Amino acid sequence: MKNIQILIDASGSMGYMKGTTQEDKYLLPDKSTRTALVKKILINSIIPKLSFVEHIEISSFRNEVEKIMNGNEIIETKQIPKYYNHYSNKFNLLLIENKIKNLKDPRTGGTPLFWALSMALGKNNIDEYNIIVLSDGDANDIENFDEEILKQIDVLKKKCKIYFIGIDQDEVAQKKSQNLANKTNGFYVNLEVMNYNEAIFNNML
């Protein structure tokens, strides 16, 4: 495994959803955010196992809400997919851990899972894709994102494994995410509680 890409969901439900009717709705039992759990998973259970990888890229993705104004009046609101790169280099445990620790709880926004995976698959300098996705939801850009990504992989004719870590996904999101992981010979787990069992990840890679 020469390279690995880690995609982190930065949609609103991964944070506090401040200022909305769903404020604090998605917090974990200890009142921390799902992003805090992702950071814990990466630092404790994933990153230390990747020292054999030549190149690691860590990015987050989200839909930003863009307001189209006409003077002081909002005439349209659009969801614009955004991709944020946090690390792209050789394995360096201390640097990677520092980048992960500095990840912020996201603002309100959507989950463009199809778009994010398409971006990851579009890197032409990669012959073998190994992608770890950490997300709590379903794609809000393309409904059957799993089957559409599988079609892209088939067209690329490159090796691709997707490792999907769900954070309290509902049944619909779980089914799609698991389908994508299974059909790429990857790995899927859906974490439902804060005190996850780290042994789950021992055979992940």
Phi, psi and omega in degrees: 000104184279325184217158177214139177247132179247122181249123184247123177296123178242035177284170186301324182290349176277358178235215185265347184055041183299140176081008179242172178289349180253021181304130179069003183296326188260012179291153178281169183307330180270011178073013173271167182273166177292332175296322177298322178292320178300316179298320179295316179299312182296312185289321184272326193239341185248300187303316181300341181269003186252018183295340180278350184279137182286321184219133180236135175235128180240123182223157171241158183219152181192165168262121175273139176275118180249126182261125176267121188254150169232092190070238178263005184256132175279116181259344180198146175236127181240151173260116182250119180291137180229148183231126182240120180270128182253334180200136176207098185186186174293164181295124174216102189304313184293318180295317181294314179301320180296319178297318181293317179300331183271002177296135182264152172295130187285158172280178177299136180177171185263186187237086180277068185298316180299313181299315182297316179292324177297319177298318180295322180284347184273008180278105188290343182276005183250130179265331182227115183270128171232109189239126174255124179247132174240114185208150180257359188226197177253158178294137174249017175254317176225126187301307181264057185300328181297311181292326179291324177291322177298324176296319179297317180299319179296319179293320180294331182055041175239159178290138180209127172239134179242124179253115188245120177252107180273139177252096179053047178290148175282176188298321181294311180296321180299316182299315181291315182296318179293321178300316181295317179293314183297318185282351174253011181060036179264231187205142176222138171214142177245113182270126184252347183228162182292316184274070182290157178271112184297339180296339178306325188267001185300322183254015185301315185254000000 
